[in-house]
Amino acid sequence: MKKPTNSSKLTIMDKFLNIIESASPSDNLILRLILFVVVFSGIWTALSINNEHSVLSPTYGGSFTEGIIGTPRYINPVLAITRADQDVVALIYSGLLKISPEGQLVNDVAEEINVSEDGLTYNIGLRRDVKFHDDTPLTARDVVYTIGLIQDPDLKSPLRGHWTDVTVEEINEYELNIILKEPYAPFIENFTVGILPAHAWSSLPIEQIPFSQLNTEPIGSGPFKITEARRSPAGLVTRYYLTAFPNHHINPKISEIILTFFEDEEDLIQAVTDEEVDATTYIPQAKLASLVSDKYQLIEKPLPRTFSVFYNQNRSPVLREDAVREALDVALDKNELINQAFHGFGVPIDTPTAFTQAELESDDNSEIINTSSTTIEQATSILIDAGWEQNELGFWQKELDDEEVTLSVTLRTSNAPLFESLSTLIAEQWKKLGVEVTTEQFEQTGLVQSVIRPRDFQLLLFGHDLSRSYDLYPIWHSSQQNDPGLNVAQYTNVEVDALLEKARAEQSEPDRLAALIEASTIISEEKPAIFIAQPTLTYLISKSITVTNMTNLGRSSDRFGNIADWHLETDSLWSIFRKDIE
């Protein structure tokens, strides 16, 4: 006898299938179609819900290779001076502060920083979860040691000038004070310097520090640590293998970075062409365009540097005329200078303050970039209105101080390729106006010693690094007219002096910037210089690497400021299950 079926134990699907099997042929076909529609609709609904609620989230993993020209020698934040050293330092070490993707200074090793009302004392509390790569905790002692090393005159740190007349007090294991003799708001930018482990370095005499093996086998507290070094037969580092530091307070997303060092640009370009390198900032701008492809993208970010032609009115009576200085400025086609000398990688400027990234990315920057016509005709009209006349040779002449003078100038600059090219182009444009121009190029040391220090020039083509703080005081304050000051135009304006002094002491960032902008406007109107261009950082990088935004960088190594948040791998997760890393 057949055992009865326990229908209560059958699933809904089992019952539906039984109905289909027992149905007539015509009903069977209809029921099968219904089943297909139900199953397909269920799958489509599930996929739609998943797509609606899931997000691509960065996950740990992946590796990329960075190409660098040069040989690392001082992977030490106190001694690093070459781009190669600074790049590795940025990956290995961490500072009290770092630059956020929005271009602001934010806490890194510091947990909090409080500035006294008088702007003289910075009270710093440190995070208690930061460790060096040998798992030793980072404490106030390490910060005090690092700053003391920078200040030691026997070590000759390139950063020493930034820490002059600064006192450091260790309060306890995770708290310290940094005290200034006078308020200087931009000083806080120095808090990005990497911190050395005192337990590894402090036993070394000061004279041995530059020769220590720790300079090429460093112990930092940054997001990546060196796990392997490859060396040439001569003992020089040719490649570093960096792995994510598992105890870093921000878990890096990329598991490995390979730093490959090249002797020259030809070898690096070949490696990029062969897709052996995923990213680099070391390729000359003239050769970048041909390398951008389906694999590589080009990230271009402005740097706080300015290239200008400074007038020395004490050495040329014609330059004391407002009309002459204005005509020389108007006659220059700055876009053409940038296209030719900078190969298009730069922006024209009309003021002594370089642009911020936010200004460059704004929808309407018409008030920032001078879009007025810079034609020879306009410059000609300016000179004619001022009483200048052209002689039979096409040169401008005018009677000044009872003497007939010719509009003739000598432009001095460095013999570096960029300055040589730029000065040649400037001279060509001025000659079209009818100005008699002589250019003279000097080796860098000779330029400083023979031209800049004694202010021995009529016109000087020169570049300034303004740093992220855009401090104009060293370049435009009247107290800096003489060597070693950098006010090479010997500019004097009491109102500008007061504004620059305010900008240095002002703790409110909006008020400080307002003072800088007002001073910059006055300087531009008085035309003690021609402000030409601001260069840009050019970073060729694989499209497979997702990087954080790079804003308001001080130098090229700052691109690694948020390297812990870069990623190559992603996974699709529902947003409610996603665990964001702070």
Secondary structure, 3 states (H helix, E strand, C coil): CCCCCCHHHCCHHHHHHHHHHHCCHHHHHHHHHHHHHHHHHHHHHHHHHHHHHEEEEEECCCEEEEEEECCCCCCCCCCCCCHHHHHHHHHHCCCCEEECCCCCEEECCEEEEEECCCCCEEEEEECCCCECCCCCECCHHHHHHHHHHHHCCCCCCCCHHHHCCEEEEEEECCEEEEEECCCCHHHHHHHHCCCCCHHHHCCCCHHHHHHCHHHCCCCCCCCEEEEEEEECCCCCEEEEEEEECCCCCCCCCCCEEEEEEECCHHHHHHHHHCCCCCEECCCCHHHCHHHCCCCEEEEEEECCEEEEEEECCCCCHHHHCHHHHHHHHHCCCHHHHHHHHCCCCEEECCCCCCCCHHHHHCCCCCCCCCCCCCCHHHHHHHHHHCCCEECCCCCEEEEECCEEEECEEEEEEECCHHHHHHHHHHHHHHHHHCCEEEEEEECHHHHHHHHHCCCCCCEEEEEEECCCCCCCHHHHCHHHCCCCCCCCCCCCCHHHHHHHHHHHHCCCHHHHHHHHHHHHHHHHHHCCEEEEEEEEEEEEEECCCECCCCCCCCCHHHHHCCHHHCECEEEEEECCCCCCCC
